[in-house]
Each structure stands twice: as structure tokens, then as C-alpha cells.
Amino acid sequence: RDCLGTLFRNSLTVGSLKKINNLFIKDIFHGY
């Protein structure tokens, strides 16, 4: 159960990081 919880949290973190990355990249391309 603990392992699954950690995996779930990790996937959530990765998902939010990807979202932030996409926003960041969009901002950079929007600037050009």
C-alpha cells in the first residue's frame, strides 16, 4: 500500500512537472 501511494504521488509530480514544462515552452515560443 505504501509503495502504491509513493508511485501515485510520483506520477502526480511528474504530471504537474510536464504541465509546467509545456507552459514554459509555450511561453518561450510565444515570445518569438
NORDADA-V137228 format. One record per residue. PHI is phi in radians with two decimals (* if undefined). OMEGA is omega in degrees with one decimal (999 if undefined). Layout:
phi=[PHI | PHI]
omega=[OMEGA | OMEGA]
This chain:
phi=[* | -1.10 | -1.10 | -1.11 | -1.06 | -1.13 | -1.07 | -1.07 | -1.11 | -1.09 | -1.14 | -1.12 | -1.10 | -1.09 | -1.08 | -1.19 | -1.12 | -1.12 | -1.07 | -1.08 | -1.05 | -1.09 | -1.08 | -1.07 | -1.12 | -1.07 | -1.05 | -1.10 | -1.19 | -1.16 | -1.21 | -1.46]
omega=[-179.6 | -178.5 | -179.6 | 179.3 | -179.9 | 179.5 | -179.1 | -179.6 | -180.0 | -179.2 | 178.1 | -179.4 | -180.0 | 180.0 | -179.6 | 178.6 | 179.9 | 179.1 | -179.9 | 179.4 | -179.2 | 178.8 | -179.1 | -179.2 | 179.2 | 179.4 | -178.5 | -178.6 | 179.2 | -179.2 | -176.3 | 999]
